[in-house]
Amino acid sequence: QVQLVESGGGLVQPGGSLRLSCATRGIIFGIYHMRWYRQAPGKQRELVALITDGGTTNYKDSVKGRFTISRDNAKNTMYLQMNNLKSEDTAIYYCNARRRDGNGAYWGQGTQVTVSS
């Protein structure tokens, strides 16, 4: 059974930091491209960052320089380090795993990030 479990969300003040984790089970992690998405209230889900199976990364413009995506293939886990958080970063953050050949995609249940003073 495939599981993606996010953790690390919470309430933080503007300018603060959080580190999200996405622990995976039941997939060959090393052949999956991994992504972080987020969905704010009343808005569509949007792609925040991605990391390929080979470690290439890409980011949404508004988080460049503040967020860092990474992966630890030995631990089957992906991370999102979020620094200098802003109120507009408030959302539910979801991890997504998509096999590099396109056959198979999975979602986590989400973790809430709230940036507020």
Sequence and secondary structure as in RCSB ss.txt:
>XXXX:A:sequence
QVQLVESGGGLVQPGGSLRLSCATRGIIFGIYHMRWYRQAPGKQRELVALITDGGTTNYKDSVKGRFTISRDNAK
NTMYLQMNNLKSEDTAIYYCNARRRDGNGAYWGQGTQVTVSS
>XXXX:A:secstr
  EEEEE  EEE TT  EEEEEEEESS GGGEEEEEEEE TTS  EEEEEE TT  EEE GGGTTTEEEEEETTT
TEEEEEE S  GGG EEEEEEEEETTS  EEE   EEEEE  
